[in-house]
Amino acid sequence: MKRETWTSKVGFIFAAAGSAVGLANIWRFPYLVGSNGGGAFIVVYLLCLLLIGFPVFVSEALIGRAVQRNPAGAFRMLGGTRYWGWAGILTIITGFIVSAFYSSVAAWILGYLVESVLGNIHHFASSEEAALHYASLLAHPYWNLSYHFLFLAICTSILYFGVQHGIERGNKFMVPLLYIVLIILVIQGLSMPKGWEGITFLFSVDWKQITPFVVLTALGQAFFTLSLGQGTMVTYGSYLRTDDNMLSSCFPVAVMDTVVSFFAAIAVFSIVFSAGMEPNAGPSLLFRTLPVVFSSISAGYLIAIFFFLLVFLAAATSQISAMEPTIAYLIDEHGWKRHVATLTCGCGSFLLGIPCALSTNLLKDYLFFNKNILEIFDFTATALLIPLGGFFAIILTGWVWGIGHAIANLRHGAEETLDRYPIIAVYFRVCFRYISPILIIFVFLNAIGLFG
Ligand code: PHE
């Protein structure tokens, strides 16, 4: 059977942007900015995107496009040994682990979307009340399990219809919708009294807050937000045609991802400031601070619905992309039919996600290194396996496949751009070979606690 491709590179752009834009943009980015010095963090973050995020993203998509295979096949073919095939399999396993715990967290978002429609989260008098409501929902095993199931069922049914009719079509619908909702929220936020203080906060630069640890956090964020290190971009790249322009396919994705992070931060902070709350609440911003804000503003009911719809769309398009490498692997390497591979992956993610969904209730006393099961999954994947996967990809591109071959391959479809701006090839050459691998090593060493 012929392997599927996107209908055009626009299909890739939407799918990859859908993958990139996720909880990391709308939930994590605002609270990182809020607790790490506002504008100064943003400057560091943009540098990280330039030096590590974007080059690794292009290298992964390039690997996929070069051999039109899932990560295991692609790594094996370009690396020339079965060990490289195993490295590819490791990235697929990483994606699968992410799909399990990501879904168990996205379940809270879906649950809160339903809560907001039911009118349950816009009548809190204090953040303690909001926190209590949040804790009582998370303490419920069935609440967690049913939304985990429902969220996966939605994503699996989109994947079921294949690359063009499922992933591409789903993203072409959900990504623009996400932008519309986001823009409505930004306008709403800025038109609220004192809303502009959010912007002032975002763009006030305080360099004193930038410690080495903050720099490494920004590096990790750049990595996770572009869905790197876990087979996703290799797989999505493998559905490009070999003569699709790599640069004009990847650049818009990085821009769209960054724009969403900024808009999300603007929306969140303008709303938070206009309600007179603090911006540095950390991860609880979403479930404790915002519901209090929704309770104190007019139209809070509607804004809450829009907000959780936004986060839901972002999470669903990312979830889909975390599952696709496993599905592509089963199809390419083992000859499975798409629908069988999809259902297997969906069931597998559900089962593996069960302990995560129960980690805030039935299994909450099972702690390892002071972390609950969900946090262990999260830490293993995002702090250890994802940097490792990205490291494999960039070493494969810059050193094993060979920088000459990689740049020559990058030229396919992008000859004109590269001839006009030779500096772009120099940039990729230096990043692929030196800058990105070295920075990833630092991210990794930080993750294992070497920098305290
Ligand atoms: N990029 C997604 C986000 O920003 C996370 C993600 C990671 C999605 C890996 C898929 C795969 O939330």
Residues whose N, C-alpha, C, O or C-beta is under 5 A from the ligand:
A	BS01	LIG	S19 A20 V21 G22 L23 A24 N25 V98 F224 T225 L226 S227 T232 S318 S321 A322
